[in-house]
Amino acid sequence: VDNDVKFVISNAISPGSSLGNDKISISKNSVPADILDVTIYDRWGQKVFDHEGFEMKGAETKDIIWNGSFGGNDLQSGVYILYISYRDFFGNQKIITSDITLFR
């Protein structure tokens, strides 16, 4: 029996463009997990976005809206680092990271 949580995370967004893609989609398998925090950092390590946690009970997808700005200013196109802190089925707290590309 596989009790590991497996995530699939979108890796590009383009808020404000004609593409209309301002969502970060987080999908996972059917193993329950509590997402504790979703955070995005720029390449210098400054936190530019933070989203509160949520529960993912089954195989589902959650969308997180990020408009690509920080402090009221649009951020430059580029690669940002996405951290997801979660608690797995056994109560262990884990962190996964992913790159996310912001297009303007």
Gaussian input, Z-matrix of N, CA and C with variables (Angstrom, degrees):
# hf/3-21g

backbone

0 1
 N
 C     1     B1
 C     2     B2     1     A1
 N     3     B3     2     A2     1     D1
 C     4     B4     3     A3     2     D2
 C     5     B5     4     A4     3     D3
 N     6     B6     5     A5     4     D4
 C     7     B7     6     A6     5     D5
 C     8     B8     7     A7     6     D6
 N     9     B9     8     A8     7     D7
 C    10    B10     9     A9     8     D8
 C    11    B11    10    A10     9     D9
 N    12    B12    11    A11    10    D10
 C    13    B13    12    A12    11    D11
 C    14    B14    13    A13    12    D12
 N    15    B15    14    A14    13    D13
 C    16    B16    15    A15    14    D14
 C    17    B17    16    A16    15    D15
 N    18    B18    17    A17    16    D16
 C    19    B19    18    A18    17    D17
 C    20    B20    19    A19    18    D18
 N    21    B21    20    A20    19    D19
 C    22    B22    21    A21    20    D20
 C    23    B23    22    A22    21    D21
 N    24    B24    23    A23    22    D22
 C    25    B25    24    A24    23    D23
 C    26    B26    25    A25    24    D24
 N    27    B27    26    A26    25    D25
 C    28    B28    27    A27    26    D26
 C    29    B29    28    A28    27    D27
 N    30    B30    29    A29    28    D28
 C    31    B31    30    A30    29    D29
 C    32    B32    31    A31    30    D30
 N    33    B33    32    A32    31    D31
 C    34    B34    33    A33    32    D32
 C    35    B35    34    A34    33    D33
 N    36    B36    35    A35    34    D34
 C    37    B37    36    A36    35    D35
 C    38    B38    37    A37    36    D36
 N    39    B39    38    A38    37    D37
 C    40    B40    39    A39    38    D38
 C    41    B41    40    A40    39    D39
 N    42    B42    41    A41    40    D40
 C    43    B43    42    A42    41    D41
 C    44    B44    43    A43    42    D42
 N    45    B45    44    A44    43    D43
 C    46    B46    45    A45    44    D44
 C    47    B47    46    A46    45    D45
 N    48    B48    47    A47    46    D46
 C    49    B49    48    A48    47    D47
 C    50    B50    49    A49    48    D48
 N    51    B51    50    A50    49    D49
 C    52    B52    51    A51    50    D50
 C    53    B53    52    A52    51    D51
 N    54    B54    53    A53    52    D52
 C    55    B55    54    A54    53    D53
 C    56    B56    55    A55    54    D54
 N    57    B57    56    A56    55    D55
 C    58    B58    57    A57    56    D56
 C    59    B59    58    A58    57    D57
 N    60    B60    59    A59    58    D58
 C    61    B61    60    A60    59    D59
 C    62    B62    61    A61    60    D60
 N    63    B63    62    A62    61    D61
 C    64    B64    63    A63    62    D62
 C    65    B65    64    A64    63    D63
 N    66    B66    65    A65    64    D64
 C    67    B67    66    A66    65    D65
 C    68    B68    67    A67    66    D66
 N    69    B69    68    A68    67    D67
 C    70    B70    69    A69    68    D68
 C    71    B71    70    A70    69    D69
 N    72    B72    71    A71    70    D70
 C    73    B73    72    A72    71    D71
 C    74    B74    73    A73    72    D72
 N    75    B75    74    A74    73    D73
 C    76    B76    75    A75    74    D74
 C    77    B77    76    A76    75    D75
 N    78    B78    77    A77    76    D76
 C    79    B79    78    A78    77    D77
 C    80    B80    79    A79    78    D78
 N    81    B81    80    A80    79    D79
 C    82    B82    81    A81    80    D80
 C    83    B83    82    A82    81    D81
 N    84    B84    83    A83    82    D82
 C    85    B85    84    A84    83    D83
 C    86    B86    85    A85    84    D84
 N    87    B87    86    A86    85    D85
 C    88    B88    87    A87    86    D86
 C    89    B89    88    A88    87    D87
 N    90    B90    89    A89    88    D88
 C    91    B91    90    A90    89    D89
 C    92    B92    91    A91    90    D90
 N    93    B93    92    A92    91    D91
 C    94    B94    93    A93    92    D92
 C    95    B95    94    A94    93    D93
 N    96    B96    95    A95    94    D94
 C    97    B97    96    A96    95    D95
 C    98    B98    97    A97    96    D96
 N    99    B99    98    A98    97    D97
 C   100   B100    99    A99    98    D98
 C   101   B101   100   A100    99    D99
 N   102   B102   101   A101   100   D100
 C   103   B103   102   A102   101   D101
 C   104   B104   103   A103   102   D102
 N   105   B105   104   A104   103   D103
 C   106   B106   105   A105   104   D104
 C   107   B107   106   A106   105   D105
 N   108   B108   107   A107   106   D106
 C   109   B109   108   A108   107   D107
 C   110   B110   109   A109   108   D108
 N   111   B111   110   A110   109   D109
 C   112   B112   111   A111   110   D110
 C   113   B113   112   A112   111   D111
 N   114   B114   113   A113   112   D112
 C   115   B115   114   A114   113   D113
 C   116   B116   115   A115   114   D114
 N   117   B117   116   A116   115   D115
 C   118   B118   117   A117   116   D116
 C   119   B119   118   A118   117   D117
 N   120   B120   119   A119   118   D118
 C   121   B121   120   A120   119   D119
 C   122   B122   121   A121   120   D120
 N   123   B123   122   A122   121   D121
 C   124   B124   123   A123   122   D122
 C   125   B125   124   A124   123   D123
 N   126   B126   125   A125   124   D124
 C   127   B127   126   A126   125   D125
 C   128   B128   127   A127   126   D126
 N   129   B129   128   A128   127   D127
 C   130   B130   129   A129   128   D128
 C   131   B131   130   A130   129   D129
 N   132   B132   131   A131   130   D130
 C   133   B133   132   A132   131   D131
 C   134   B134   133   A133   132   D132
 N   135   B135   134   A134   133   D133
 C   136   B136   135   A135   134   D134
 C   137   B137   136   A136   135   D135
 N   138   B138   137   A137   136   D136
 C   139   B139   138   A138   137   D137
 C   140   B140   139   A139   138   D138
 N   141   B141   140   A140   139   D139
 C   142   B142   141   A141   140   D140
 C   143   B143   142   A142   141   D141
 N   144   B144   143   A143   142   D142
 C   145   B145   144   A144   143   D143
 C   146   B146   145   A145   144   D144
 N   147   B147   146   A146   145   D145
 C   148   B148   147   A147   146   D146
 C   149   B149   148   A148   147   D147
 N   150   B150   149   A149   148   D148
 C   151   B151   150   A150   149   D149
 C   152   B152   151   A151   150   D150
 N   153   B153   152   A152   151   D151
 C   154   B154   153   A153   152   D152
 C   155   B155   154   A154   153   D153
 N   156   B156   155   A155   154   D154
 C   157   B157   156   A156   155   D155
 C   158   B158   157   A157   156   D156
 N   159   B159   158   A158   157   D157
 C   160   B160   159   A159   158   D158
 C   161   B161   160   A160   159   D159
 N   162   B162   161   A161   160   D160
 C   163   B163   162   A162   161   D161
 C   164   B164   163   A163   162   D162
 N   165   B165   164   A164   163   D163
 C   166   B166   165   A165   164   D164
 C   167   B167   166   A166   165   D165
 N   168   B168   167   A167   166   D166
 C   169   B169   168   A168   167   D167
 C   170   B170   169   A169   168   D168
 N   171   B171   170   A170   169   D169
 C   172   B172   171   A171   170   D170
 C   173   B173   172   A172   171   D171
 N   174   B174   173   A173   172   D172
 C   175   B175   174   A174   173   D173
 C   176   B176   175   A175   174   D174
 N   177   B177   176   A176   175   D175
 C   178   B178   177   A177   176   D176
 C   179   B179   178   A178   177   D177
 N   180   B180   179   A179   178   D178
 C   181   B181   180   A180   179   D179
 C   182   B182   181   A181   180   D180
 N   183   B183   182   A182   181   D181
 C   184   B184   183   A183   182   D182
 C   185   B185   184   A184   183   D183
 N   186   B186   185   A185   184   D184
 C   187   B187   186   A186   185   D185
 C   188   B188   187   A187   186   D186
 N   189   B189   188   A188   187   D187
 C   190   B190   189   A189   188   D188
 C   191   B191   190   A190   189   D189
 N   192   B192   191   A191   190   D190
 C   193   B193   192   A192   191   D191
 C   194   B194   193   A193   192   D192
 N   195   B195   194   A194   193   D193
 C   196   B196   195   A195   194   D194
 C   197   B197   196   A196   195   D195
 N   198   B198   197   A197   196   D196
 C   199   B199   198   A198   197   D197
 C   200   B200   199   A199   198   D198
 N   201   B201   200   A200   199   D199
 C   202   B202   201   A201   200   D200
 C   203   B203   202   A202   201   D201
 N   204   B204   203   A203   202   D202
 C   205   B205   204   A204   203   D203
 C   206   B206   205   A205   204   D204
 N   207   B207   206   A206   205   D205
 C   208   B208   207   A207   206   D206
 C   209   B209   208   A208   207   D207
 N   210   B210   209   A209   208   D208
 C   211   B211   210   A210   209   D209
 C   212   B212   211   A211   210   D210
 N   213   B213   212   A212   211   D211
 C   214   B214   213   A213   212   D212
 C   215   B215   214   A214   213   D213
 N   216   B216   215   A215   214   D214
 C   217   B217   216   A216   215   D215
 C   218   B218   217   A217   216   D216
 N   219   B219   218   A218   217   D217
 C   220   B220   219   A219   218   D218
 C   221   B221   220   A220   219   D219
 N   222   B222   221   A221   220   D220
 C   223   B223   222   A222   221   D221
 C   224   B224   223   A223   222   D222
 N   225   B225   224   A224   223   D223
 C   226   B226   225   A225   224   D224
 C   227   B227   226   A226   225   D225
 N   228   B228   227   A227   226   D226
 C   229   B229   228   A228   227   D227
 C   230   B230   229   A229   228   D228
 N   231   B231   230   A230   229   D229
 C   232   B232   231   A231   230   D230
 C   233   B233   232   A232   231   D231
 N   234   B234   233   A233   232   D232
 C   235   B235   234   A234   233   D233
 C   236   B236   235   A235   234   D234
 N   237   B237   236   A236   235   D235
 C   238   B238   237   A237   236   D236
 C   239   B239   238   A238   237   D237
 N   240   B240   239   A239   238   D238
 C   241   B241   240   A240   239   D239
 C   242   B242   241   A241   240   D240
 N   243   B243   242   A242   241   D241
 C   244   B244   243   A243   242   D242
 C   245   B245   244   A244   243   D243
 N   246   B246   245   A245   244   D244
 C   247   B247   246   A246   245   D245
 C   248   B248   247   A247   246   D246
 N   249   B249   248   A248   247   D247
 C   250   B250   249   A249   248   D248
 C   251   B251   250   A250   249   D249
 N   252   B252   251   A251   250   D250
 C   253   B253   252   A252   251   D251
 C   254   B254   253   A253   252   D252
 N   255   B255   254   A254   253   D253
 C   256   B256   255   A255   254   D254
 C   257   B257   256   A256   255   D255
 N   258   B258   257   A257   256   D256
 C   259   B259   258   A258   257   D257
 C   260   B260   259   A259   258   D258
 N   261   B261   260   A260   259   D259
 C   262   B262   261   A261   260   D260
 C   263   B263   262   A262   261   D261
 N   264   B264   263   A263   262   D262
 C   265   B265   264   A264   263   D263
 C   266   B266   265   A265   264   D264
 N   267   B267   266   A266   265   D265
 C   268   B268   267   A267   266   D266
 C   269   B269   268   A268   267   D267
 N   270   B270   269   A269   268   D268
 C   271   B271   270   A270   269   D269
 C   272   B272   271   A271   270   D270
 N   273   B273   272   A272   271   D271
 C   274   B274   273   A273   272   D272
 C   275   B275   274   A274   273   D273
 N   276   B276   275   A275   274   D274
 C   277   B277   276   A276   275   D275
 C   278   B278   277   A277   276   D276
 N   279   B279   278   A278   277   D277
 C   280   B280   279   A279   278   D278
 C   281   B281   280   A280   279   D279
 N   282   B282   281   A281   280   D280
 C   283   B283   282   A282   281   D281
 C   284   B284   283   A283   282   D282
 N   285   B285   284   A284   283   D283
 C   286   B286   285   A285   284   D284
 C   287   B287   286   A286   285   D285
 N   288   B288   287   A287   286   D286
 C   289   B289   288   A288   287   D287
 C   290   B290   289   A289   288   D288
 N   291   B291   290   A290   289   D289
 C   292   B292   291   A291   290   D290
 C   293   B293   292   A292   291   D291
 N   294   B294   293   A293   292   D292
 C   295   B295   294   A294   293   D293
 C   296   B296   295   A295   294   D294
 N   297   B297   296   A296   295   D295
 C   298   B298   297   A297   296   D296
 C   299   B299   298   A298   297   D297
 N   300   B300   299   A299   298   D298
 C   301   B301   300   A300   299   D299
 C   302   B302   301   A301   300   D300
 N   303   B303   302   A302   301   D301
 C   304   B304   303   A303   302   D302
 C   305   B305   304   A304   303   D303
 N   306   B306   305   A305   304   D304
 C   307   B307   306   A306   305   D305
 C   308   B308   307   A307   306   D306
 N   309   B309   308   A308   307   D307
 C   310   B310   309   A309   308   D308
 C   311   B311   310   A310   309   D309

   B1=1.4541
   B2=1.5204
   B3=1.3276
   B4=1.4611
   B5=1.5263
   B6=1.3290
   B7=1.4623
   B8=1.5179
   B9=1.3351
   B10=1.4653
   B11=1.5157
   B12=1.3257
   B13=1.4530
   B14=1.5256
   B15=1.3046
   B16=1.4606
   B17=1.5253
   B18=1.3342
   B19=1.4527
   B20=1.5205
   B21=1.3239
   B22=1.4552
   B23=1.5245
   B24=1.3426
   B25=1.4654
   B26=1.5216
   B27=1.3369
   B28=1.4648
   B29=1.5202
   B30=1.3301
   B31=1.4629
   B32=1.5223
   B33=1.3293
   B34=1.4675
   B35=1.5196
   B36=1.3320
   B37=1.4586
   B38=1.5229
   B39=1.3208
   B40=1.4663
   B41=1.5297
   B42=1.3283
   B43=1.4676
   B44=1.5260
   B45=1.3162
   B46=1.4523
   B47=1.5164
   B48=1.3132
   B49=1.4646
   B50=1.5212
   B51=1.3006
   B52=1.4642
   B53=1.5253
   B54=1.3384
   B55=1.4636
   B56=1.5260
   B57=1.3473
   B58=1.4546
   B59=1.5141
   B60=1.3024
   B61=1.4614
   B62=1.5237
   B63=1.3230
   B64=1.4628
   B65=1.5216
   B66=1.3509
   B67=1.4569
   B68=1.5190
   B69=1.3158
   B70=1.4546
   B71=1.5217
   B72=1.3194
   B73=1.4586
   B74=1.5212
   B75=1.3239
   B76=1.4591
   B77=1.5233
   B78=1.3231
   B79=1.4636
   B80=1.5187
   B81=1.3144
   B82=1.4582
   B83=1.5142
   B84=1.3261
   B85=1.4609
   B86=1.5278
   B87=1.3085
   B88=1.4716
   B89=1.5271
   B90=1.3289
   B91=1.4686
   B92=1.5320
   B93=1.3392
   B94=1.4658
   B95=1.5271
   B96=1.3330
   B97=1.4618
   B98=1.5245
   B99=1.3163
   B100=1.4560
   B101=1.5142
   B102=1.3334
   B103=1.4548
   B104=1.5242
   B105=1.3201
   B106=1.4641
   B107=1.5211
   B108=1.3373
   B109=1.4570
   B110=1.5208
   B111=1.3278
   B112=1.4614
   B113=1.5218
   B114=1.3307
   B115=1.4574
   B116=1.5215
   B117=1.3277
   B118=1.4655
   B119=1.5196
   B120=1.3366
   B121=1.4610
   B122=1.5199
   B123=1.3506
   B124=1.4665
   B125=1.5261
   B126=1.3105
   B127=1.4709
   B128=1.5215
   B129=1.3383
   B130=1.4606
   B131=1.5268
   B132=1.3250
   B133=1.4516
   B134=1.5156
   B135=1.3239
   B136=1.4611
   B137=1.5286
   B138=1.3185
   B139=1.4648
   B140=1.5225
   B141=1.3470
   B142=1.4593
   B143=1.5239
   B144=1.3405
   B145=1.4620
   B146=1.5194
   B147=1.3281
   B148=1.4590
   B149=1.5281
   B150=1.3144
   B151=1.4606
   B152=1.5212
   B153=1.3253
   B154=1.4635
   B155=1.5191
   B156=1.3027
   B157=1.4510
   B158=1.5149
   B159=1.3249
   B160=1.4536
   B161=1.5278
   B162=1.3059
   B163=1.4577
   B164=1.5267
   B165=1.3209
   B166=1.4641
   B167=1.5284
   B168=1.3205
   B169=1.4616
   B170=1.5214
   B171=1.3004
   B172=1.4626
   B173=1.5080
   B174=1.3198
   B175=1.4641
   B176=1.5223
   B177=1.3095
   B178=1.4557
   B179=1.5180
   B180=1.3222
   B181=1.4606
   B182=1.5131
   B183=1.3215
   B184=1.4657
   B185=1.5231
   B186=1.3239
   B187=1.4545
   B188=1.5183
   B189=1.3154
   B190=1.4580
   B191=1.5259
   B192=1.3170
   B193=1.4561
   B194=1.5309
   B195=1.3252
   B196=1.4743
   B197=1.5145
   B198=1.3265
   B199=1.4554
   B200=1.5328
   B201=1.3117
   B202=1.4646
   B203=1.5105
   B204=1.3286
   B205=1.4644
   B206=1.5233
   B207=1.3267
   B208=1.4596
   B209=1.5172
   B210=1.3171
   B211=1.4623
   B212=1.5134
   B213=1.3463
   B214=1.4575
   B215=1.5196
   B216=1.3240
   B217=1.4590
   B218=1.5218
   B219=1.3252
   B220=1.4639
   B221=1.5159
   B222=1.3134
   B223=1.4599
   B224=1.5261
   B225=1.3186
   B226=1.4522
   B227=1.5266
   B228=1.3121
   B229=1.4615
   B230=1.5140
   B231=1.3020
   B232=1.4558
   B233=1.5175
   B234=1.3166
   B235=1.4624
   B236=1.5256
   B237=1.3157
   B238=1.4516
   B239=1.5281
   B240=1.3160
   B241=1.4629
   B242=1.5239
   B243=1.3198
   B244=1.4581
   B245=1.5210
   B246=1.3312
   B247=1.4668
   B248=1.5109
   B249=1.3185
   B250=1.4562
   B251=1.5171
   B252=1.3246
   B253=1.4621
   B254=1.5249
   B255=1.3342
   B256=1.4577
   B257=1.5207
   B258=1.3318
   B259=1.4642
   B260=1.5228
   B261=1.3269
   B262=1.4632
   B263=1.5263
   B264=1.3130
   B265=1.4657
   B266=1.5328
   B267=1.3413
   B268=1.4655
   B269=1.5265
   B270=1.3345
   B271=1.4581
   B272=1.5129
   B273=1.3231
   B274=1.4613
   B275=1.5227
   B276=1.3373
   B277=1.4521
   B278=1.5229
   B279=1.3370
   B280=1.4557
   B281=1.5161
   B282=1.3360
   B283=1.4545
   B284=1.5236
   B285=1.3229
   B286=1.4552
   B287=1.5216
   B288=1.3120
   B289=1.4567
   B290=1.5179
   B291=1.3071
   B292=1.4497
   B293=1.5258
   B294=1.3172
   B295=1.4738
   B296=1.5185
   B297=1.3273
   B298=1.4686
   B299=1.5160
   B300=1.3345
   B301=1.4534
   B302=1.5175
   B303=1.3215
   B304=1.4599
   B305=1.5266
   B306=1.3322
   B307=1.4740
   B308=1.5092
   B309=1.2991
   B310=1.4675
   B311=1.5057
   A1=108.41
   A2=116.59
   A3=122.10
   A4=108.77
   A5=116.55
   A6=121.97
   A7=112.44
   A8=118.43
   A9=121.61
   A10=110.25
   A11=115.23
   A12=120.92
   A13=107.87
   A14=116.33
   A15=121.71
   A16=108.12
   A17=115.44
   A18=122.13
   A19=111.30
   A20=115.60
   A21=124.20
   A22=105.28
   A23=115.86
   A24=121.31
   A25=108.97
   A26=116.14
   A27=119.09
   A28=108.55
   A29=116.67
   A30=118.76
   A31=114.07
   A32=117.97
   A33=120.02
   A34=109.71
   A35=115.72
   A36=121.48
   A37=108.35
   A38=114.87
   A39=120.63
   A40=109.23
   A41=117.11
   A42=120.20
   A43=111.53
   A44=115.83
   A45=121.24
   A46=114.17
   A47=118.40
   A48=120.67
   A49=109.64
   A50=115.76
   A51=120.19
   A52=111.42
   A53=116.64
   A54=120.24
   A55=111.61
   A56=116.49
   A57=120.98
   A58=115.09
   A59=117.36
   A60=120.59
   A61=110.03
   A62=117.19
   A63=121.41
   A64=111.19
   A65=116.33
   A66=121.09
   A67=110.91
   A68=115.13
   A69=122.33
   A70=105.21
   A71=117.19
   A72=121.41
   A73=109.89
   A74=115.07
   A75=121.99
   A76=107.22
   A77=116.05
   A78=121.91
   A79=108.33
   A80=116.30
   A81=119.42
   A82=110.41
   A83=114.27
   A84=120.55
   A85=109.98
   A86=117.32
   A87=121.22
   A88=114.65
   A89=118.90
   A90=120.98
   A91=108.59
   A92=118.70
   A93=121.22
   A94=112.56
   A95=115.59
   A96=121.71
   A97=108.73
   A98=115.71
   A99=121.87
   A100=107.79
   A101=116.23
   A102=120.63
   A103=106.20
   A104=116.65
   A105=121.18
   A106=111.88
   A107=116.55
   A108=120.12
   A109=108.99
   A110=116.06
   A111=122.43
   A112=106.11
   A113=116.87
   A114=122.21
   A115=109.72
   A116=116.10
   A117=121.39
   A118=108.48
   A119=115.29
   A120=122.97
   A121=109.73
   A122=115.34
   A123=118.46
   A124=109.42
   A125=117.47
   A126=119.97
   A127=113.53
   A128=117.90
   A129=121.49
   A130=111.83
   A131=116.68
   A132=120.99
   A133=115.03
   A134=117.54
   A135=120.23
   A136=109.42
   A137=115.81
   A138=120.70
   A139=108.37
   A140=116.14
   A141=120.63
   A142=112.80
   A143=117.06
   A144=120.56
   A145=109.28
   A146=115.59
   A147=120.82
   A148=108.06
   A149=115.79
   A150=121.32
   A151=108.49
   A152=116.18
   A153=120.95
   A154=111.20
   A155=114.65
   A156=121.29
   A157=114.14
   A158=114.27
   A159=122.17
   A160=107.69
   A161=115.70
   A162=121.53
   A163=109.63
   A164=115.97
   A165=122.06
   A166=106.85
   A167=116.83
   A168=121.34
   A169=113.11
   A170=117.23
   A171=120.47
   A172=111.38
   A173=115.16
   A174=120.37
   A175=106.99
   A176=116.50
   A177=120.82
   A178=110.09
   A179=115.05
   A180=122.56
   A181=108.84
   A182=115.80
   A183=121.66
   A184=107.17
   A185=115.83
   A186=121.59
   A187=109.59
   A188=115.30
   A189=121.70
   A190=106.93
   A191=116.13
   A192=121.07
   A193=109.23
   A194=115.60
   A195=122.24
   A196=107.19
   A197=116.81
   A198=120.20
   A199=113.09
   A200=117.81
   A201=120.74
   A202=113.95
   A203=116.03
   A204=118.81
   A205=110.34
   A206=114.07
   A207=121.67
   A208=107.36
   A209=116.64
   A210=120.76
   A211=113.08
   A212=116.87
   A213=120.96
   A214=114.35
   A215=118.09
   A216=122.05
   A217=110.34
   A218=116.13
   A219=120.43
   A220=109.79
   A221=116.02
   A222=120.89
   A223=109.89
   A224=115.22
   A225=121.50
   A226=110.58
   A227=115.23
   A228=119.92
   A229=108.35
   A230=116.40
   A231=119.76
   A232=111.60
   A233=114.22
   A234=121.32
   A235=109.12
   A236=116.33
   A237=123.88
   A238=107.74
   A239=116.12
   A240=120.72
   A241=109.06
   A242=115.66
   A243=123.16
   A244=108.41
   A245=116.63
   A246=122.94
   A247=108.52
   A248=115.98
   A249=120.97
   A250=107.58
   A251=114.80
   A252=121.29
   A253=106.70
   A254=115.69
   A255=118.86
   A256=111.11
   A257=114.48
   A258=121.98
   A259=106.76
   A260=115.39
   A261=119.57
   A262=112.11
   A263=115.37
   A264=124.22
   A265=112.48
   A266=117.03
   A267=121.83
   A268=113.37
   A269=117.26
   A270=121.32
   A271=114.37
   A272=118.09
   A273=121.86
   A274=110.08
   A275=116.24
   A276=120.14
   A277=109.02
   A278=115.93
   A279=121.88
   A280=110.03
   A281=115.53
   A282=121.95
   A283=108.33
   A284=115.25
   A285=119.53
   A286=107.87
   A287=116.82
   A288=121.35
   A289=109.37
   A290=114.50
   A291=121.09
   A292=108.08
   A293=115.92
   A294=120.04
   A295=108.00
   A296=114.38
   A297=119.68
   A298=106.48
   A299=115.94
   A300=121.37
   A301=109.35
   A302=114.97
   A303=122.74
   A304=107.54
   A305=115.91
   A306=121.79
   A307=109.08
   A308=116.53
   A309=121.91
   A310=109.37
   D1=129.53
   D2=179.52
   D3=-94.75
   D4=112.17
   D5=179.64
   D6=-106.25
   D7=15.14
   D8=178.91
   D9=-85.72
   D10=136.84
   D11=175.01
   D12=-77.11
   D13=132.04
   D14=177.90
   D15=-122.83
   D16=125.10
   D17=-177.62
   D18=-107.07
   D19=150.61
   D20=167.16
   D21=-126.74
   D22=123.62
   D23=-173.03
   D24=-124.40
   D25=133.02
   D26=176.27
   D27=-61.85
   D28=151.24
   D29=-173.98
   D30=-122.55
   D31=10.07
   D32=178.51
   D33=-152.30
   D34=141.50
   D35=173.87
   D36=-138.50
   D37=155.91
   D38=178.66
   D39=-143.23
   D40=70.07
   D41=-177.41
   D42=-64.82
   D43=143.67
   D44=177.44
   D45=78.07
   D46=0.94
   D47=179.84
   D48=-95.89
   D49=174.46
   D50=177.63
   D51=-68.23
   D52=-16.53
   D53=177.98
   D54=-72.40
   D55=-26.06
   D56=176.93
   D57=65.64
   D58=24.68
   D59=-177.61
   D60=-98.78
   D61=90.62
   D62=179.02
   D63=-116.51
   D64=23.28
   D65=-178.18
   D66=-115.80
   D67=140.00
   D68=168.88
   D69=-101.52
   D70=116.18
   D71=-178.60
   D72=-96.23
   D73=129.84
   D74=176.85
   D75=-118.63
   D76=115.39
   D77=178.08
   D78=-114.70
   D79=154.48
   D80=177.23
   D81=-150.40
   D82=167.84
   D83=177.66
   D84=-74.77
   D85=-170.85
   D86=-172.64
   D87=-80.69
   D88=-2.16
   D89=178.63
   D90=-74.14
   D91=125.49
   D92=-178.48
   D93=-61.93
   D94=147.06
   D95=176.54
   D96=-155.62
   D97=146.77
   D98=173.28
   D99=-104.66
   D100=117.75
   D101=175.13
   D102=-79.34
   D103=119.95
   D104=-177.29
   D105=-86.76
   D106=-37.00
   D107=-175.79
   D108=-165.67
   D109=143.29
   D110=173.04
   D111=-122.33
   D112=121.69
   D113=-174.74
   D114=-131.30
   D115=142.71
   D116=175.79
   D117=-120.14
   D118=134.33
   D119=178.79
   D120=-120.21
   D121=149.06
   D122=173.27
   D123=-83.12
   D124=-179.57
   D125=-174.75
   D126=-70.36
   D127=-10.33
   D128=176.56
   D129=-98.45
   D130=2.72
   D131=176.53
   D132=88.89
   D133=9.64
   D134=178.42
   D135=-84.40
   D136=131.44
   D137=177.80
   D138=-70.16
   D139=123.78
   D140=-179.11
   D141=-114.28
   D142=-9.46
   D143=179.80
   D144=-159.48
   D145=141.96
   D146=178.19
   D147=-144.01
   D148=134.46
   D149=-179.94
   D150=-129.41
   D151=134.36
   D152=179.44
   D153=-63.53
   D154=160.42
   D155=-178.33
   D156=-71.56
   D157=171.53
   D158=178.90
   D159=-160.30
   D160=164.77
   D161=-177.57
   D162=-98.62
   D163=139.02
   D164=174.21
   D165=-125.45
   D166=100.35
   D167=-173.31
   D168=-79.46
   D169=-46.99
   D170=-176.41
   D171=-122.18
   D172=-161.74
   D173=176.12
   D174=-72.66
   D175=109.40
   D176=-175.97
   D177=-154.37
   D178=172.53
   D179=177.48
   D180=-126.40
   D181=134.45
   D182=174.49
   D183=-118.03
   D184=138.55
   D185=177.06
   D186=-107.17
   D187=133.71
   D188=176.93
   D189=-114.47
   D190=126.52
   D191=-178.69
   D192=-88.48
   D193=125.96
   D194=173.44
   D195=-134.41
   D196=124.37
   D197=-176.44
   D198=-87.24
   D199=7.65
   D200=176.79
   D201=73.31
   D202=23.89
   D203=179.29
   D204=-122.98
   D205=165.36
   D206=176.58
   D207=-148.14
   D208=128.84
   D209=179.34
   D210=61.22
   D211=30.11
   D212=178.65
   D213=82.88
   D214=0.65
   D215=180.00
   D216=-115.21
   D217=139.46
   D218=175.88
   D219=-67.30
   D220=134.06
   D221=176.97
   D222=-82.60
   D223=157.56
   D224=179.31
   D225=-71.54
   D226=154.86
   D227=170.97
   D228=-59.63
   D229=144.88
   D230=179.03
   D231=158.42
   D232=-173.70
   D233=-178.39
   D234=-98.19
   D235=132.26
   D236=178.29
   D237=-121.94
   D238=161.39
   D239=-177.94
   D240=-107.12
   D241=127.43
   D242=179.78
   D243=-103.79
   D244=124.91
   D245=175.06
   D246=-111.24
   D247=132.08
   D248=173.67
   D249=-122.62
   D250=117.80
   D251=175.91
   D252=-98.21
   D253=128.55
   D254=-178.08
   D255=-143.29
   D256=161.81
   D257=175.15
   D258=-112.16
   D259=124.40
   D260=-176.42
   D261=-81.65
   D262=-177.76
   D263=-177.38
   D264=-55.75
   D265=-31.29
   D266=-177.84
   D267=-93.15
   D268=2.00
   D269=179.44
   D270=89.58
   D271=5.49
   D272=178.17
   D273=-80.36
   D274=132.60
   D275=177.21
   D276=-87.63
   D277=131.21
   D278=-177.74
   D279=-135.67
   D280=162.05
   D281=177.22
   D282=-129.13
   D283=134.02
   D284=171.11
   D285=-119.89
   D286=151.68
   D287=179.27
   D288=-125.06
   D289=155.58
   D290=178.38
   D291=-154.68
   D292=149.53
   D293=171.87
   D294=-82.69
   D295=145.70
   D296=172.59
   D297=-135.50
   D298=130.05
   D299=-177.83
   D300=-99.72
   D301=128.05
   D302=177.98
   D303=-99.56
   D304=121.80
   D305=177.23
   D306=-108.76
   D307=138.35
   D308=175.30
   D309=-113.90

